[in-house]
Structures are given as C-alpha cells and as structure tokens.
C-alpha cells in the first residue's frame, strides 16, 4: 500500500539512537532527590550538506551520520572514527572535501576530513588548536576559511579566520549577543512567559536564570551578503528558533534582521525549530533543517525537522513553517516553497480505544496533537493495540505513527564503558539500534481490515513511520498493534495522525484584530469559525511577507510575544479543518 509519491512529514522518521543518561536530576528537575536514569531517543542540531550529489546529515549524539539521495529516505551509517559524545557536530565542504568538528568546552576540538564518508574514510587532520562549542565552518568564495562558534547565555557568538592548520588568525571577533529587551523571540519561557503560567518549566527557567542561550551558528552567503544564523532562547522550550544577522563581510560588522526569527514553530504536534542548517538541493531549492523539541524524559530528548526555505527578492531569509508537521511534497525540480500541504489532519481528538492503558497514559493522548503526551499499554507483552475511530468514513491518503519512550530507564540494560560511554558525564549511546515492531491497519467498518504496514521480523526501526497510500481509501478506523519493542518495553504511542480529505467544506474565513500590548507583544483576536479544527496565525513585517506562523487549536486569541520591539507588523488568521485551509486577510497591528 506504500506510495512512490515524494511526500515527507515532520518529525523525520529516523532511527534515532537511544541514549543512556544516569544523572539527569530528579523527576521534577529540581535537584532535590537522588539522580534518576533516563533512556530515550535523541538527535538534534542537524548539520546538512549536499556533497557529490548526496545529502549528508550529522546530528548530536548519534555515533554516526545519515545520508540520502532525495531528502526522503535516510540511511544511517555508524562510524567509530568520529567522537560520539561531542555535541553539535558540524559538517561543511572545504576545498572539495568534507570537514567535521564538534563541541568541547575545555579541550581543543579536533577536525576530521573525508572525501568518501560512505567508505568511513574519516581522518583526523588536526587535534585542534582551541576549544569551542556549537561550531560552524565556512569557506568563502576566495578560499578563506572561517569558524563561527558559541553556546552560552552570557558570552557572544564569535568568529575567526582560520589558517591551513585550523589555527585562529588574530583574536576571535565577538559578533552578536542576546538583546531580549528588543528581540521578543529571545525571551526565555514556554510561549515566552514565565513560571507562573507554565510551572512545569520552573526547573528549566531556574537553570537559565532568565537569560537566553545564543548558540548554533550557521553561515550562508547569498548574493554577496553574509547571513549569520543563530538559535535562541533554549532547546527545551517550544519557542526554540533561529534568527539571523547580515553583513557585507564574513566577520561583520553584523546588522540584526527584523525578519528574525526566520525559523520558528511554537505550536502544533511537535514544536521547536532552532539550531539548524540552511542548504540547497541539486535544483537550487533552499531548505532548513533544525531541532524539534520533546524534552519530557530528559531536557535533550529531541528530533529533527526539515522545512522549505528561501530568500525573497529583497534578500529576506525565510522558512515555511505553516503546518510544518503536516505532509509536504519534496519536489524533483524547482518548486514554490510556500506550497500548502496536500492533505489535512482527520484525526484530531478522534475517539480512541486501547487493549489496556498504563496509569496516566490514556488512549486520548494519541489523538490530542501533542507529542509530549502519549498512550502507553498496561503491560509489556506483544499484541497490545490502539484504535482510532474517525467517526465517519473519510478519504485517507496517509498515516503517521509516532512512538514514545515510556519508562525505559527502569528496564534497559546499562551501556558498557567504551567509545560510546563516558563515565565522567554519566551518559552513553547504545551501540545497536532497537527496532520497534508495529502492524498498522485501516478499516471502513471495524470488521474488514487492510494492512498498511507490518514491520514484524524486519528489524527496522521507524519511530515516526509515515505511510502514504498508493491509492487513497475510504476508512473510518485505524488500528496499530505493537510487537517487539525496544528493550522489551511498553508499547507507547504519542500520535496516530491520519491525513486526507474531509467531505465537508473548508471553514469560513475569519478576520483578525491585532493591537500592540507592549513593544514586543501583540494581542491577536478573532471569532470562531464553524468546522474549524484550529487556526494558523501568520504574521510578518509586510502584508505580503507574513513569514512567521503559530498554530493553535480551540482558541480565538493569542498573545504574540515574539515581536521585535516597536517594528511594524501585519497579521492574518487562517482557519483550517478537515475540508482545507481558508486564508485570512492581513491586518496591521495597531
């Protein structure tokens, strides 16, 4: 039943490596009890390049890398020749070869070279000449090589030109710092607000002390201008995003872009779109890969997303994150990055039942459009199942099954000390993949079932399996049954997401009202629309450049706290439902 259509759905369905972390603090994160252990999947800080007609992606805590010919199908390749536990690996092409480095706070950071990564030919070219965190290497058109780095809530991002032996030429140049007073999106806090509204974030905010981390540098040159991208305020928050500065030379001086943040996804099924990389495919299309947040089992429980991006005629860098966790078409040629999703979500708050449930993890959590909540079976034996009832028969084009890691720290074996385990930081990466077996079926009546996917005995790992049907089917029920699970753990699902076309019309249009509350905040309000599942608030610096978005459900107001102080903005509210999307008219923020 699988389709050959070129369609993706975030988060990327990668075989994310399992982490073994044995000193994460107490369950509430407040350091007031004995340390606990967490075992969970993780990948973040994606660095993607197109090299010799193949995409290579290096991500944190993976003990290897992924590669792809088309951005659709990614294959994992392990290597023991690169440091497994150095965060934020960077890969860039320099003089026809790939150069890889990663992060070390106090030790000199080595550089590695490869001309054929699939042959595992990584060679250390220098043990490093200085320590850095969140590196990004960049070669200019004249052949000069620069390094940008920094990850702190006190110090700036730095840049330096490097010699042929990767030594700094001159003193490093401080480039950019946080400016929370004028950059609303750099504010620390869930939804940009503090502990009073989100008490579960108290531990994170306490560690940050109200100051954002400025990190994740990435340099892109476009039409003679240098775009220095950076992430803020913190990876654990739904507001994690990427902004940018521009300069006519690689070390500045840099000027802040009021189009920041250009990559931001604070709402929807999975949130966060910070610390990433901007790259082109073989057709010249621009893309942006970034970190997406779960952060339940551990702060650094994260995933990877890829989004269409580009530069407009005025040189403004943008990223399309409207419905950024819905299906989108990956073209085999030039395309419009603002193309809307081909199908809509049919399963929001659908009726769900299960064979059994663990306390606090009911079936409804698999249809609430929140990856941070999940259903978990009441036992660990294979055969537990979850069924989603769409209410009526609908036209189904695709299904995404998102698995969750449920209390694996209590049952998973401990990783052995070695290359992928560091006793000094009490963390490691499990050396082998842990496949999760599932059977996915759909039915028009709950009696006759069609199998979409059966991964039993295949040894495949698909924690965010996305299935596109060759031919759309009329169906009312979707059932997913668990087989062997990682570490023989509990079958747990954070989202059974069904995409297709509803039989009804798109919601009526709504008109926004937007007024400035303070320099960094606007209050947006609108009337409810019948048949609307939710609303996508688009905003930007010009009525034809509403490049930012924030998706909500069952609300008719939103406080936009991500604005740049006192800059002019326009807002539109699009109503969406199973029948489609109805764009709203842009209105000025008064």
C-alpha positions in Angstrom: 0.0 0.0 0.0 3.0 2.3 0.2 3.2 5.1 -2.4 6.0 6.3 -4.6 4.9 9.9 -4.1 7.6 12.3 -2.8 6.0 13.3 0.5 7.5 13.9 3.9 6.0 14.6 7.3 8.0 16.0 10.3 9.5 14.9 12.5 11.8 13.0 10.2 11.4 9.2 10.6 15.0 8.4 11.5 16.3 5.5 13.6 17.2 7.9 16.4 19.8 6.4 18.7 19.0 5.6 22.3 20.8 7.5 25.0 21.7 6.2 28.4 21.8 9.1 30.9 22.3 8.2 34.5 22.5 11.6 36.2 19.6 13.7 35.0 18.5 15.0 38.4 15.1 14.2 40.0 12.0 13.6 38.0 10.8 17.2 38.7 14.3 18.6 37.6 14.8 20.4 40.9 17.9 18.5 42.2 16.1 17.7 45.5 16.3 13.9 45.3 18.5 11.1 44.1 19.5 11.2 40.5 17.4 9.2 38.1 18.1 7.4 34.9 16.7 8.2 31.5 16.8 6.1 28.4 15.3 7.8 25.3 15.9 8.6 21.7 17.7 11.7 20.7 19.0 13.6 17.7 19.4 17.4 17.4 21.4 20.2 16.0 21.3 18.9 12.4 24.1 20.0 10.0 23.2 19.1 6.4 25.2 19.5 3.3 24.8 18.3 -0.3 28.1 16.7 -1.3 28.8 14.9 -4.6 25.1 14.7 -5.3 24.2 13.2 -1.9 22.9 14.8 1.3 24.9 14.1 4.5 23.4 14.9 7.9 25.3 14.9 11.1 23.4 15.3 14.4 24.2 15.3 18.1 24.5 12.0 20.0 24.2 9.6 17.1 27.7 7.8 16.8 27.4 8.2 13.1 25.6 10.1 10.4 22.7 9.8 7.9 22.8 10.1 4.2 20.1 10.5 1.5 19.8 10.9 -2.3 16.5 12.7 -2.2 15.7 14.1 1.3 13.0 11.4 1.6 14.8 8.2 2.6 17.7 8.5 5.0 20.1 5.7 5.8 22.1 5.6 9.0 25.9 4.9 8.8 27.8 4.2 12.0 31.4 5.3 12.5 33.8 4.9 15.4 36.3 7.4 13.8 34.4 10.5 15.0 33.8 11.5 18.6 30.4 10.0 19.5 29.7 12.2 22.6 30.7 15.7 21.3 27.6 17.8 20.8 26.5 19.7 17.8 28.7 18.1 15.0 29.3 20.5 12.1 29.9 19.4 8.5 30.9 21.7 5.6 32.7 21.3 2.3 36.1 22.9 2.1 38.4 22.5 -0.9 36.3 19.6 -2.3 36.3 17.6 0.9 34.0 17.3 4.0 35.3 18.7 7.3 33.7 17.7 10.5 34.2 19.1 14.0 32.1 19.2 17.2 31.9 20.7 20.7 34.3 20.6 23.7 34.1 23.2 26.4 37.7 23.0 27.7 39.7 20.6 25.4 40.9 21.6 22.0 38.4 20.4 19.3 39.8 18.2 16.6 38.9 18.4 12.9 38.3 15.4 10.7 38.3 15.1 6.9 36.5 12.8 4.5 36.1 12.6 0.7 34.0 9.4 0.8 32.0 9.2 4.1 30.3 6.0 3.0 33.7 4.3 2.9 34.3 5.5 6.5 37.5 7.3 5.5 37.4 10.0 8.2 40.9 11.1 9.1 41.8 13.5 11.9 43.7 16.3 10.2 44.4 18.2 13.4 43.9 17.5 17.1 42.6 21.1 17.3 44.2 24.4 18.4 41.5 25.7 20.8 38.2 24.7 22.4 34.8 25.8 21.1 31.1 24.9 21.3 28.5 24.7 18.5 31.0 25.2 15.6 30.3 26.1 12.0 33.0 26.1 9.4 32.5 28.2 6.3 34.7 28.6 3.2 34.2 31.9 1.3 34.4 32.3 -2.5 38.1 33.4 -2.3 39.1 30.2 -0.5 39.4 31.8 3.0 38.0 29.6 5.8 36.2 30.9 8.9 34.9 29.4 12.0 31.8 30.6 14.0 31.1 29.3 17.5 29.4 29.9 20.8 26.8 28.5 23.1 26.2 30.5 26.3 23.7 32.8 28.0 26.5 35.2 29.0 29.0 35.3 26.2 28.5 36.3 22.5 28.9 34.2 19.3 32.5 34.5 18.0 34.1 34.3 14.6 37.7 33.9 13.4 39.5 33.3 10.1 41.5 30.1 10.3 44.8 29.1 8.8 45.5 26.0 6.8 46.3 24.2 10.1 43.0 25.4 11.7 44.6 28.0 14.0 43.0 31.3 14.6 44.4 34.2 12.6 44.4 37.0 15.1 42.0 37.3 18.0 38.4 36.0 17.8 35.8 38.6 16.9 32.7 38.9 19.1 29.9 39.0 16.6 26.4 39.0 18.2 24.8 39.0 21.7 21.4 38.5 23.1 19.1 41.5 23.1 16.0 40.4 25.0 14.9 44.0 25.5 14.2 44.4 21.8 14.1 40.8 20.4 10.9 39.4 21.8 11.6 35.9 20.5 14.8 35.7 22.5 12.7 35.8 25.8 13.1 32.7 28.0 10.0 30.8 28.8 7.3 28.4 27.3 5.3 30.6 25.0 7.7 33.3 26.1 6.2 33.5 29.5 7.5 32.5 32.9 6.9 30.0 35.7 3.5 31.4 36.8 1.9 30.2 33.6 4.0 27.1 33.0 5.0 25.6 36.4 6.4 22.5 34.7 9.1 24.7 33.2 10.3 26.0 36.6 13.5 23.9 36.6 14.5 25.0 33.1 13.9 28.7 33.8 15.9 28.4 37.0 18.9 27.0 35.2 18.7 29.7 32.5 18.3 32.4 35.1 16.1 34.4 32.7 18.8 34.7 30.1 18.6 33.1 26.6 21.3 30.9 25.2 22.7 32.3 22.0 24.1 29.3 20.1 24.0 27.2 17.0 25.8 29.4 14.4 25.4 28.7 10.7 26.8 30.9 7.9 25.2 31.2 4.5 26.3 33.5 1.7 23.7 34.7 -0.7 24.1 37.4 -3.4 27.2 38.7 -1.8 25.7 39.1 1.6 26.7 37.0 4.7 23.8 35.6 6.8 24.9 34.6 10.3 22.2 32.5 11.7 21.8 31.6 15.4 19.4 29.9 17.8 17.7 31.1 21.0 16.3 31.0 23.7 16.7 27.4 24.8 16.3 23.9 23.2 13.9 22.8 26.0 11.3 25.3 25.0 8.6 25.4 22.3 10.0 28.8 21.4 13.4 27.5 20.3 14.0 29.3 17.0 16.6 30.6 14.6 17.2 34.3 13.7 19.9 36.0 11.7 22.2 39.0 11.2 23.7 40.1 7.9 27.0 41.7 6.9 28.9 42.6 3.7 32.0 40.7 5.0 32.4 37.4 6.9 33.4 38.9 10.2 31.0 41.8 10.1 30.0 44.2 11.5 26.7 42.4 11.5 23.2 44.0 11.5 20.2 42.3 13.1 17.4 41.4 10.7 13.9 42.4 11.8 12.8 39.3 9.9 14.0 37.2 12.8 13.2 34.6 13.8 13.1 33.2 10.3 12.7 29.6 11.6 10.1 29.3 14.4 7.5 26.7 15.3 5.9 27.3 18.7 2.6 25.4 18.0 1.4 22.2 16.6 2.0 18.5 17.2 5.8 18.9 17.7 7.3 22.3 18.4 10.7 24.0 18.1 12.7 24.9 15.1 16.1 26.1 16.3 19.8 25.3 15.9 19.9 24.1 12.3 21.4 24.5 8.9 20.4 26.1 5.6 21.3 24.4 2.4 20.3 23.9 -1.2 19.3 20.8 -3.2 20.6 20.0 -6.6 17.7 22.0 -8.2 18.6 25.2 -6.3 15.8 24.9 -3.8 16.6 26.1 -0.3 15.9 24.0 2.8 16.3 24.5 6.5 16.9 21.6 8.9 16.5 22.2 12.7 15.9 20.8 16.1 12.4 19.9 17.3 11.5 19.6 20.9 10.1 16.7 23.1 12.0 17.2 26.3 9.9 15.0 28.6 12.1 12.1 29.6 15.1 14.4 29.5 15.8 18.0 28.5 17.7 16.9 25.4 15.0 14.4 24.1 14.7 15.9 20.6 14.0 15.2 17.0 14.9 16.6 13.5 12.7 18.5 11.1 13.3 19.8 7.5 11.4 22.8 6.1 11.2 24.6 2.7 13.1 27.9 2.9 14.5 30.6 0.7 15.4 34.2 0.1 12.8 36.7 -1.3 13.6 39.4 -3.8 14.7 41.8 -1.1 17.1 39.3 0.3 15.0 38.3 3.3 15.7 34.8 4.5 12.5 32.9 5.3 11.3 29.4 6.2 7.8 28.0 5.6 6.6 26.5 8.8 2.9 26.8 8.1 1.6 23.3 9.0 5.2 22.3 9.3 4.3 18.9 10.9 1.7 18.1 8.2 2.7 16.2 5.0 4.6 18.2 2.3 5.8 17.4 -1.2 9.5 17.1 -1.8 9.9 18.2 -5.4 12.1 16.6 -8.0 12.8 20.1 -9.6 12.4 23.8 -8.7 9.3 24.5 -6.6 7.3 27.1 -4.7 8.4 26.9 -1.0 5.0 28.2 0.1 3.1 25.3 -1.4 0.4 24.3 1.1 0.1 20.7 2.5 -1.6 18.3 0.1 -3.9 16.8 2.8 -5.4 17.9 6.1 -5.4 16.2 9.5 -8.5 14.0 10.0 -7.8 12.5 13.5 -7.7 15.5 15.9 -9.5 14.4 19.1 -10.9 11.3 17.4 -12.4 8.7 19.6 -9.6 6.3 20.8 -9.7 2.9 22.5 -6.9 0.5 23.6 -6.4 -3.0 24.7 -5.1 -1.7 28.0 -3.6 1.5 29.4 -0.9 2.4 32.0 -1.9 4.9 34.7 -1.9 8.5 33.4 -1.5 7.5 29.8 -4.9 7.1 28.3 -5.8 6.5 24.6 -6.9 10.1 24.2 -3.3 11.2 24.4 -2.7 9.6 21.0 -5.1 12.0 19.3 -4.5 15.3 21.1 -1.9 16.7 18.7 0.8 16.8 21.4 3.9 14.7 21.0 4.7 15.3 24.7 1.7 13.2 25.8 1.2 9.5 25.0 -0.8 6.4 25.4 1.1 3.5 27.0 -0.1 -0.1 27.2 -0.7 -1.6 30.6 1.7 -4.4 30.0 4.9 -5.3 28.1 3.7 -8.3 26.1 3.4 -8.0 22.3 -0.1 -7.7 20.9 -1.3 -4.5 22.7 -3.3 -2.3 20.4 -4.7 1.2 19.9 -7.6 2.0 17.7 -8.7 5.4 16.4 -12.3 6.0 15.2 -12.6 8.9 12.9 -16.4 9.0 13.5 -17.4 8.5 9.9 -15.8 7.1 6.7 -13.2 9.6 5.3 -10.8 9.6 2.4 -7.4 8.6 3.8 -4.2 9.4 2.0 -1.5 9.0 4.7 -1.0 7.8 8.3 1.8 8.8 10.7 2.5 6.6 13.7 4.6 8.3 16.4 6.1 6.1 19.1 7.1 7.3 22.6 9.7 6.1 25.1 7.9 5.0 28.3 9.9 4.4 31.5 12.7 2.7 29.7 15.2 3.8 32.3 13.8 1.2 34.7 14.3 -1.8 32.4 17.0 -1.1 29.7 20.5 -2.6 30.3 23.3 -0.2 31.0 25.7 0.6 28.2 29.3 -0.7 28.7 32.2 1.7 29.2 33.9 2.4 25.9 33.8 4.8 22.9 30.1 5.4 23.3 30.0 5.7 27.1 31.7 8.4 29.1 31.7 7.8 32.9 32.7 11.4 33.6 29.5 12.8 32.2 27.4 9.7 33.1 26.0 9.2 29.6 26.3 6.9 26.7 24.8 5.9 23.4 23.5 2.3 23.0 25.7 0.6 20.4 22.9 -1.1 18.5 19.5 0.0 17.1 16.4 -1.1 19.0 13.7 -1.9 16.4 10.1 -1.3 17.3 7.6 -3.7 15.6 4.2 -2.5 14.6 1.2 -3.5 12.5 -0.8 -0.7 11.0 -4.3 -1.4 9.6 -7.2 0.7 8.4 -10.9 -0.3 8.0 -14.1 1.2 6.7 -16.3 -0.6 9.3 -14.1 -2.1 12.1 -14.5 -5.6 10.6 -12.6 -5.7 7.3 -9.0 -4.6 7.7 -6.3 -3.6 5.2 -2.7 -3.8 6.3 -0.7 -0.6 5.6 2.5 -1.7 7.3 3.8 -4.8 9.1 7.3 -4.4 10.4 7.4 -7.7 12.4 10.6 -9.7 11.8 12.1 -6.9 9.6 14.5 -5.5 12.2 13.5 -2.0 11.0 13.2 1.0 13.3 10.6 3.6 12.4 9.7 5.7 15.5 7.8 8.2 13.3 6.6 5.9 10.5 4.9 7.8 7.7 2.8 5.8 5.3 1.4 7.3 2.0 -1.1 5.2 0.2 -0.7 4.4 -3.5 -4.5 5.0 -3.8 -6.5 6.8 -1.2 -9.0 4.6 0.7 -12.3 5.4 2.4 -11.8 4.4 6.0 -13.2 5.1 9.5 -10.8 3.1 11.7 -7.0 3.0 12.1 -5.5 0.3 14.4 -1.9 0.0 15.4 -0.7 -3.2 17.2 2.7 -3.5 18.9 5.1 -6.3 18.5 8.6 -6.5 20.0 9.5 -3.1 21.5 12.9 -1.5 22.3 14.4 -3.2 25.4 11.2 -5.3 25.6 9.5 -2.2 26.9 5.9 -1.0 26.9 4.2 -0.2 23.6 3.6 3.6 23.7 2.2 6.0 21.0 2.3 9.8 21.2 0.3 10.3 18.0 -1.8 8.3 15.5 -2.2 11.0 12.8 -4.4 10.4 9.9 -4.2 12.7 6.8 -6.6 13.0 3.9 -9.6 15.0 2.7 -12.8 15.5 4.6 -16.2 15.5 2.9 -17.1 19.0 4.2 -16.1 22.4 3.0 -13.3 24.4 4.4 -14.1 26.7 7.3 -15.4 30.2 6.7 -12.8 32.9 6.7 -12.0 34.8 9.9 -10.7 38.4 10.3 -8.1 39.1 12.9 -7.9 42.1 15.2 -4.4 42.9 16.4 -3.2 45.6 18.8 0.2 46.2 20.4 0.3 45.4 24.1 3.9 46.5 24.5 7.0 46.8 22.3 7.4 43.0 22.0 3.9 41.8 22.2 0.7 42.0 20.2 -2.7 40.7 21.2 -4.5 38.9 18.3 -8.2 38.0 18.5 -10.7 36.5 16.0 -14.2 35.0 16.0 -14.6 31.2 16.0 -15.3 29.6 12.6 -17.6 26.7 12.2 -16.0 23.5 11.0 -12.5 24.8 12.1 -10.2 22.4 13.8 -7.8 25.3 14.6 -6.2 28.5 13.4 -2.8 29.3 11.9 -1.7 32.8 12.9 0.6 34.3 10.2 2.5 37.5 10.8 5.3 39.5 9.4 6.8 42.9 8.5 4.7 43.4 5.4 1.2 42.2 4.3 2.7 40.2 1.5 5.5 38.8 3.8 3.8 37.0 6.6 6.7 34.7 7.0 6.1 33.7 10.7 3.3 31.4 12.0 1.9 30.0 15.1 -0.7 27.2 15.0 -3.4 26.8 17.8 -6.4 24.7 18.4 -9.7 25.6 20.1 -8.6 29.2 20.8 -9.7 32.5 19.5 -6.9 34.7 20.8 -3.1 34.6 21.0 -0.5 36.9 22.6 2.4 37.2 20.1 5.3 37.8 22.4 7.9 37.1 19.7 7.9 40.6 18.0 10.9 42.9 17.6 10.3 45.9 19.7 8.3 48.6 18.0 8.7 47.3 14.5 5.7 47.4 12.2 3.8 44.1 11.8 0.8 42.7 9.9 -1.2 39.6 11.0 -3.6 37.2 9.3 -5.5 34.3 10.8 -6.2 31.3 8.6 -9.0 28.9 9.7 -8.3 25.2 8.9 -10.2 22.0 9.2 -10.6 18.7 7.5 -12.0 20.4 4.5 -9.0 22.6 3.9 -7.5 26.0 4.8 -9.2 29.3 4.4 -6.7 32.2 4.4 -7.5 35.3 6.3 -6.9 38.8 5.2 -3.8 40.6 6.6 -4.5 43.4 9.0 -2.0 45.8 10.6 -1.0 45.6 14.2 -2.2 48.8 15.7 
